[in-house]
Amino acid sequence: MFCRYFCFLSLCLLLPTQRRCSLGHVSDLRGSDTTSLPGFENLTMGYNKYLRPYFGGEPVQIAMSLDIASISSISESDMDYTATIYLRQRWTDPRLVFHGNKSFTLDARLVELLWVPDTYIVESKRSFLHDVTVGNRLIRLFSNGTILYALRITTTVACNMDLSKYPMDTQTCRLQLESWGYDENDVIFTWLRGNNSVHGIEKLRLSQYTVERYYTLVSKSQQETGSYPRLILQFELRRNVLYFILETYVPSTLLVMLSWVSFWITLDSVPARTCIGVTTVLSMTTLMIGSRSSLSKTNCFIKAIDVYLGICFSFIFGALVEYAVAHYSSSQKCVAKGPQEGSANELTKEMEGVNITNILNSSITGYQRKISFTSIEISSNNVNCSDLTMKTHEKIKCVLRNKMHRIIGYFTIQNPSNVDHYSKLLFPLFFMLVNVFYWAYYLYF
């Protein structure tokens, strides 16, 4: 009964409109044309859609081809991409052979009455078949029993990404087609024309990526239930870095250069230099937070852009610390000079009210004290440790004391204004060297 209904429905769809279909027979309104589709009347006699072609014998060869209509989005945070594809499958079913050399496009609803492969998309998170205005499926039958089955599918597929070089990265994504239930003893998957089986991908225009290259592979998936055939389309996407250069790299570099302006401002201009340092630090912090907000779910990755922003933040913070060191050294030097200048002023006032004899006496006394203080200071800083009368532990203490005085002298800033002088040269030089190593590493390694 099932076969009779299928035959009746097929004839009603395929035969010319001049022919009239009924449940029990097919009659010709013209009464003479009975051989327009020879053998097609018994096409589905004995057909069982639950059994594959060549059931119990050789496996069915299924040739596939793809058209990539669009790749609408590539998400780094979710590690996936969304694509709309046209999937075409071809196989031969000897039970559907009919006379003639023509091919017929059948109503897509007849697919429910035929055997079709159980192909699915590996690593697909969600997929759907378009159904406007009707289900976007195509069934075409050839006289030798070959069936063309085409579908329009939109799918979101997982793509494992390595973001360590973001945004100078190249990602490799896959679209994999595999048989769900039939193993390699039942079906064999092949590409219809190798790499030429895929079309449309070279014409794609993506917002952040450029398709570098693509190629097709034939593989097998070894599962616990058997070995299943798998077809793989692998394509490489190179990110366009120009947007990130204008959006992140240039502003961060300009902020570093802005922090160097404080080196040309005098140490006495505390509000100006402090304002520049704090403003650049806060601006850099805001830029770093903004760059990471778009990839909030991938914070576990240390990306190339994070490294560069960290370098820029270090130079900006270093410029602020440099001013703090220079200003502190300058203030300490002023404090050391303060008592001497005060004593000189008091001495001038006293000299106005004394005679020449008192002046000479006080000068001689002060000169003797100065000589004695200088000798004590020199002896304390450079003690002769080769004295034969000194004991061994005293000599060791003496040597260590002299070493400590030398080390402290190396780190003592004699002229705080020289700190800014050297920073004007060292900060830009080191920043340029770091940039050379950074771009060479991430672009060529």
C-alpha positions as CSV (number, residue, x, y, z in Angstrom):
1,M,0.0,0.0,0.0
2,F,2.9,2.4,0.9
3,C,4.5,1.9,-2.5
4,R,1.3,2.5,-4.3
5,Y,0.8,5.8,-2.6
6,F,4.3,6.9,-3.3
7,C,4.0,5.9,-6.9
8,F,0.7,7.8,-7.2
9,L,2.2,10.9,-5.6
10,S,5.3,10.8,-7.8
11,L,3.3,10.5,-11.0
12,C,1.0,13.3,-10.0
13,L,4.0,15.6,-9.5
14,L,6.1,14.5,-12.5
15,L,3.8,13.6,-15.4
16,P,2.5,16.3,-17.8
17,T,-0.6,18.2,-16.7
18,Q,-2.6,16.6,-19.6
19,R,-2.5,13.3,-17.7
20,R,-4.9,12.5,-14.9
21,C,-3.9,10.7,-11.7
22,S,-6.1,8.5,-9.7
23,L,-5.4,6.1,-6.8
24,G,-5.7,2.9,-8.8
25,H,-4.5,3.9,-12.3
26,V,-3.0,6.5,-14.5
27,S,-4.9,7.4,-17.6
28,D,-3.9,9.6,-20.5
29,L,-6.3,12.4,-21.5
30,R,-4.9,12.4,-25.0
31,G,-5.3,8.6,-25.1
32,S,-2.1,7.9,-27.1
33,D,1.0,9.1,-25.2
34,T,1.9,6.2,-22.8
35,T,5.7,6.2,-23.2
36,S,6.8,9.7,-22.1
37,L,8.3,8.3,-18.9
38,P,8.9,4.6,-19.5
39,G,9.3,2.5,-16.4
40,F,8.7,5.4,-14.1
41,E,5.3,4.0,-13.0
42,N,6.9,1.1,-11.0
43,L,9.7,3.3,-9.6
44,T,9.1,2.7,-6.0
45,M,7.8,-0.8,-6.1
46,G,9.4,-2.8,-3.3
47,Y,11.3,0.3,-2.1
48,N,12.2,0.4,1.7
49,K,13.4,3.8,2.9
50,Y,14.7,2.2,6.1
51,L,17.4,0.2,4.3
52,R,20.3,1.9,2.6
53,P,21.2,1.2,-1.0
54,Y,23.2,-2.0,-1.5
55,F,22.1,-3.2,1.8
56,G,24.2,-6.1,3.0
57,G,26.7,-5.4,0.2
58,E,29.2,-2.7,-0.7
59,P,29.1,0.6,1.1
60,V,27.3,3.6,-0.4
61,Q,29.6,6.3,-1.8
62,I,28.3,9.8,-0.9
63,A,30.0,12.7,-2.7
64,M,29.6,16.2,-1.1
65,S,30.1,19.8,-2.1
66,L,29.7,23.0,-0.2
67,D,28.9,26.6,-0.9
68,I,29.7,29.0,1.9
69,A,27.1,31.8,1.6
70,S,28.3,33.8,4.6
71,I,30.1,33.8,7.9
72,S,28.1,36.2,9.9
73,S,30.1,36.3,13.1
74,I,33.3,35.0,14.7
75,S,33.2,35.2,18.5
76,E,36.5,35.1,20.4
77,S,34.7,35.1,23.8
78,D,32.5,32.1,22.9
79,M,35.1,30.4,20.7
80,D,32.8,29.8,17.7
81,Y,31.7,31.1,14.3
82,T,28.3,31.2,12.6
83,A,28.0,30.3,8.9
84,T,25.3,29.7,6.4
85,I,26.1,26.9,3.9
86,Y,24.6,25.1,1.0
87,L,25.3,21.4,1.5
88,R,24.9,19.1,-1.5
89,Q,25.1,15.3,-1.3
90,R,25.1,12.9,-4.2
91,W,24.7,9.1,-4.1
92,T,23.4,6.3,-6.3
93,D,20.4,4.2,-5.3
94,P,19.9,1.4,-7.9
95,R,16.3,0.9,-6.7
96,L,15.4,4.3,-8.3
97,V,16.7,3.6,-11.8
98,F,14.3,4.5,-14.6
99,H,14.4,4.5,-18.4
100,G,15.5,7.5,-20.2
101,N,18.3,10.1,-19.9
102,K,16.5,12.9,-18.1
103,S,16.6,14.2,-14.6
104,F,13.7,15.3,-12.6
105,T,13.4,17.8,-9.7
106,L,11.0,16.4,-7.2
107,D,9.0,18.1,-4.5
108,A,11.2,18.4,-1.4
109,R,8.5,16.8,0.7
110,L,9.2,13.5,-1.0
111,V,12.5,13.3,0.9
112,E,10.4,11.7,3.8
113,L,9.8,8.8,1.5
114,L,13.4,8.2,0.5
115,W,16.5,7.0,2.2
116,V,18.9,9.8,2.9
117,P,22.3,9.9,4.6
118,D,22.4,10.7,8.3
119,T,25.0,13.5,7.9
120,Y,25.6,15.8,10.8
121,I,27.9,18.8,11.6
122,V,30.6,17.9,14.1
123,E,31.1,20.4,17.0
124,S,27.9,22.2,16.1
125,K,26.4,24.2,19.0
126,R,23.1,25.0,17.3
127,S,21.9,24.7,13.7
128,F,18.6,25.1,11.8
129,L,17.3,24.4,8.3
130,H,15.8,27.4,6.6
131,D,12.1,27.0,5.9
132,V,10.9,30.3,4.3
133,T,8.8,30.1,2.3
134,V,9.1,26.3,2.4
135,G,11.8,24.1,3.6
136,N,15.0,24.9,1.7
137,R,15.6,21.4,0.4
138,L,16.1,20.0,-3.1
139,I,15.7,16.5,-4.4
140,R,16.8,15.8,-8.0
141,L,16.6,12.3,-9.4
142,F,18.6,11.1,-12.4
143,S,17.8,8.1,-14.6
144,N,20.8,6.1,-13.4
145,G,19.5,6.2,-9.8
146,T,21.7,9.1,-8.7
147,I,20.1,11.4,-6.2
148,L,21.1,15.0,-5.5
149,Y,20.0,16.2,-2.1
150,A,20.7,19.9,-1.2
151,L,20.1,21.8,2.0
152,R,20.5,25.4,3.2
153,I,21.8,25.4,6.8
154,T,22.8,28.0,9.3
155,T,25.1,26.6,12.0
156,T,27.2,27.8,14.9
157,V,30.3,25.7,15.1
158,A,33.0,25.6,17.9
159,C,36.4,26.8,16.9
160,N,39.3,26.4,19.4
161,M,41.3,29.6,19.2
162,D,44.8,30.5,20.4
163,L,44.6,34.1,21.5
164,S,48.2,34.4,22.8
165,K,49.1,36.6,19.7
166,Y,45.9,38.6,19.7
167,P,45.4,40.9,17.7
168,M,48.2,39.6,15.4
169,D,46.9,36.1,15.4
170,T,45.9,33.6,12.7
171,Q,43.1,31.2,13.6
172,T,42.4,27.8,12.0
173,C,38.7,26.7,12.1
174,R,37.0,23.6,10.8
175,L,33.7,22.6,9.3
176,Q,33.4,18.8,9.8
177,L,30.8,16.5,8.3
178,E,30.3,13.0,9.6
179,S,27.9,10.1,9.5
180,W,26.0,9.7,12.7
181,G,25.0,6.0,12.6
182,Y,26.5,4.4,9.5
183,D,30.1,3.4,9.9
184,E,32.7,3.0,7.1
185,N,31.3,-0.5,6.3
186,D,28.0,1.2,5.2
187,V,28.9,4.6,3.8
188,I,31.9,6.3,2.3
189,F,32.2,10.0,2.3
190,T,34.2,11.8,-0.5
191,W,34.6,15.3,-1.8
192,L,33.0,15.6,-5.2
193,R,35.9,17.6,-6.8
194,G,38.6,17.9,-4.0
195,N,39.3,21.5,-3.1
196,N,37.1,22.6,-5.9
197,S,34.1,21.1,-4.0
198,V,34.0,24.3,-1.9
199,H,32.9,27.6,-3.3
200,G,32.2,31.0,-2.0
201,I,34.7,31.1,0.8
202,E,37.3,33.0,-1.2
203,K,34.7,35.8,-1.8
204,L,33.8,36.4,1.8
205,R,34.4,39.8,3.3
206,L,34.7,39.7,7.0
207,S,34.9,42.6,9.5
208,Q,38.0,41.6,11.3
209,Y,39.4,38.7,9.3
210,T,40.8,37.8,5.9
211,V,40.6,34.2,4.6
212,E,44.2,33.2,4.0
213,R,43.7,29.8,2.6
214,Y,41.4,26.7,2.8
215,Y,41.7,23.0,1.9
216,T,39.6,19.9,2.2
217,L,40.5,16.6,4.0
218,V,39.1,13.1,4.2
219,S,39.4,11.5,7.6
220,K,37.8,8.9,9.9
221,S,36.5,9.3,13.4
222,Q,37.3,6.4,15.6
223,Q,34.5,5.9,18.2
224,E,33.6,3.2,20.6
225,T,30.8,2.0,18.3
226,G,33.0,1.9,15.2
227,S,34.9,4.0,12.6
228,Y,32.9,6.7,10.9
229,P,33.7,8.6,7.7
230,R,34.4,12.3,8.1
231,L,34.9,15.2,5.7
232,I,36.8,18.3,6.9
233,L,36.9,21.8,5.5
234,Q,39.8,23.6,7.2
235,F,40.3,27.4,6.6
236,E,42.7,29.9,8.1
237,L,41.6,33.4,9.2
238,R,44.1,36.2,9.6
239,R,43.0,39.1,11.8
240,N,43.2,42.6,10.4
241,V,45.5,44.4,12.8
242,L,45.1,47.9,11.4
243,Y,41.9,48.6,13.4
244,F,43.7,47.7,16.7
245,I,46.7,49.8,15.8
246,L,44.4,52.9,15.4
247,E,42.2,51.9,18.4
248,T,44.8,50.8,21.0
249,Y,48.4,50.8,19.9
250,V,48.6,54.5,18.8
251,P,46.8,56.0,21.8
252,S,48.9,54.0,24.3
253,T,52.1,55.0,22.5
254,L,51.0,58.7,22.6
255,L,50.3,58.4,26.3
256,V,53.8,57.2,26.9
257,M,55.2,60.1,24.9
258,L,53.0,62.5,26.9
259,S,54.5,61.2,30.1
260,W,57.9,62.3,28.9
261,V,56.8,65.9,28.7
262,S,57.4,66.1,32.5
263,F,61.1,65.7,32.0
264,W,61.3,69.2,30.4
265,I,59.4,70.8,33.4
266,T,61.5,72.1,36.3
267,L,61.5,70.2,39.6
268,D,59.9,73.2,41.4
269,S,56.7,72.9,39.2
270,V,55.1,70.2,41.5
271,P,51.5,70.6,40.4
272,A,52.3,70.5,36.6
273,R,54.5,67.4,36.8
274,T,52.2,65.6,39.2
275,C,49.2,66.3,37.1
276,I,50.8,64.9,33.9
277,G,52.0,61.8,35.7
278,V,48.6,61.0,37.4
279,T,46.6,61.8,34.3
280,T,48.6,59.5,32.0
281,V,48.5,56.7,34.6
282,L,44.7,56.9,34.9
283,S,44.2,57.2,31.1
284,M,46.4,54.2,30.5
285,T,44.4,52.2,33.1
286,T,41.1,53.1,31.4
287,L,42.6,52.1,28.0
288,M,43.6,48.7,29.4
289,I,40.2,48.0,31.0
290,G,38.5,48.9,27.7
291,S,40.7,46.6,25.6
292,R,39.9,43.7,27.9
293,S,36.1,44.3,28.1
294,S,35.5,43.0,24.6
295,L,37.2,39.7,25.6
296,S,35.8,39.4,29.1
297,K,35.4,35.6,28.9
298,T,39.0,35.0,27.8
299,N,40.9,36.8,30.5
300,C,42.9,33.7,31.2
301,F,44.9,34.4,28.1
302,I,47.8,36.7,28.2
303,K,47.5,38.3,24.8
304,A,49.9,40.3,22.8
305,I,47.9,43.4,23.3
306,D,48.0,42.9,27.1
307,V,51.8,42.7,26.9
308,Y,52.1,45.9,25.0
309,L,49.7,47.8,27.3
310,G,51.6,46.5,30.3
311,I,54.8,47.8,28.8
312,C,53.3,51.2,28.2
313,F,51.9,51.3,31.7
314,S,55.3,50.5,33.1
315,F,57.0,53.4,31.2
316,I,54.3,55.8,32.3
317,F,54.5,54.7,35.9
318,G,58.3,54.9,35.7
319,A,58.1,58.5,34.6
320,L,56.0,59.3,37.6
321,V,58.4,57.5,40.0
322,E,61.3,59.3,38.3
323,Y,59.9,62.7,39.3
324,A,59.3,61.5,42.9
325,V,62.9,60.4,43.2
326,A,64.3,63.6,41.7
327,H,62.1,65.8,43.8
328,Y,62.9,63.9,47.0
329,S,66.7,64.2,46.3
330,S,66.3,67.9,45.6
331,S,64.5,68.5,48.8
332,Q,67.1,66.6,50.8
333,K,69.8,68.7,49.3
334,C,68.0,71.9,50.2
335,V,67.6,70.7,53.8
336,A,71.3,69.9,54.0
337,K,72.2,73.4,52.8
338,G,69.7,75.2,55.0
339,P,71.6,75.2,58.4
340,Q,74.8,76.4,56.7
341,E,73.1,79.3,55.1
342,G,71.3,80.2,58.3
343,S,74.6,80.2,60.3
344,A,76.2,82.4,57.7
345,N,73.4,85.0,58.0
346,E,73.6,85.1,61.8
347,L,77.4,85.5,61.5
348,T,77.0,88.5,59.3
349,K,74.6,90.2,61.7
350,E,77.0,89.6,64.6
351,M,80.0,91.0,62.6
352,E,78.2,94.3,62.3
353,G,78.3,94.8,66.1
354,V,81.9,93.7,66.9
355,N,85.3,95.1,66.4
356,I,88.1,93.8,64.2
357,T,89.8,91.9,67.0
358,N,86.6,89.9,67.7
359,I,86.2,89.2,64.0
360,L,89.8,87.8,63.7
361,N,89.4,85.7,66.8
362,S,86.1,84.2,65.7
363,S,87.4,83.6,62.2
364,I,90.5,81.7,63.5
365,T,88.3,79.7,65.9
366,G,85.8,78.8,63.2
367,Y,88.6,77.8,60.7
368,Q,90.2,75.5,63.3
369,R,86.8,73.8,63.9
370,K,86.3,73.4,60.2
371,I,89.7,71.8,59.8
372,S,89.1,69.5,62.7
373,F,85.6,68.5,61.4
374,T,86.9,67.9,57.9
375,S,89.7,65.7,59.2
376,I,87.2,63.7,61.3
377,E,84.8,63.3,58.3
378,I,87.6,62.2,56.0
379,S,89.0,59.8,58.6
380,S,85.5,58.4,59.2
381,N,84.9,57.8,55.5
382,N,88.3,56.5,54.5
383,V,89.7,54.8,57.5
384,N,93.1,53.3,57.1
385,C,92.5,49.6,57.7
386,S,96.2,48.7,57.3
387,D,97.2,49.8,60.8
388,L,99.3,47.2,62.5
389,T,97.8,48.0,65.9
390,M,94.2,47.0,64.8
391,K,92.9,43.6,65.6
392,T,91.6,41.2,63.0
393,H,87.9,41.7,63.6
394,E,88.4,45.5,63.7
395,K,90.1,45.3,60.3
396,I,87.1,43.3,58.9
397,K,84.7,45.9,60.2
398,C,86.8,48.6,58.8
399,V,86.8,47.1,55.3
400,L,83.1,46.4,55.3
401,R,82.5,50.0,56.4
402,N,84.5,51.4,53.6
403,K,82.7,49.1,51.1
404,M,79.3,50.3,52.3
405,H,80.3,53.9,52.0
406,R,81.4,53.3,48.4
407,I,78.2,51.5,47.5
408,I,76.1,54.2,49.1
409,G,78.1,56.8,47.2
410,Y,77.2,55.1,43.9
411,F,73.5,55.5,44.6
412,T,73.7,58.9,46.0
413,I,72.3,61.6,43.6
414,Q,74.7,64.5,43.8
415,N,72.7,66.7,41.4
416,P,69.0,65.9,41.1
417,S,68.6,67.9,37.9
418,N,70.8,65.3,36.2
419,V,68.0,62.8,36.7
420,D,65.7,64.6,34.3
421,H,68.7,65.1,31.9
422,Y,69.4,61.4,31.7
423,S,65.7,60.4,31.6
424,K,65.2,62.5,28.4
425,L,67.5,60.2,26.6
426,L,67.1,56.8,28.4
427,F,63.2,56.6,28.5
428,P,62.7,57.1,24.7
429,L,65.7,54.8,23.9
430,F,64.5,51.9,26.0
431,F,61.0,52.3,24.7
432,M,62.2,52.1,21.1
433,L,64.2,49.0,21.9
434,V,61.3,47.3,23.6
435,N,59.1,48.0,20.6
436,V,61.6,46.5,18.2
437,F,61.7,43.3,20.2
438,Y,58.0,43.2,20.7
439,W,57.0,43.6,17.0
440,A,59.7,41.3,15.8
441,Y,58.6,38.5,18.2
442,Y,54.9,38.7,17.6
443,L,55.1,39.2,13.8
444,Y,57.8,36.7,12.9
445,F,57.9,34.1,15.6
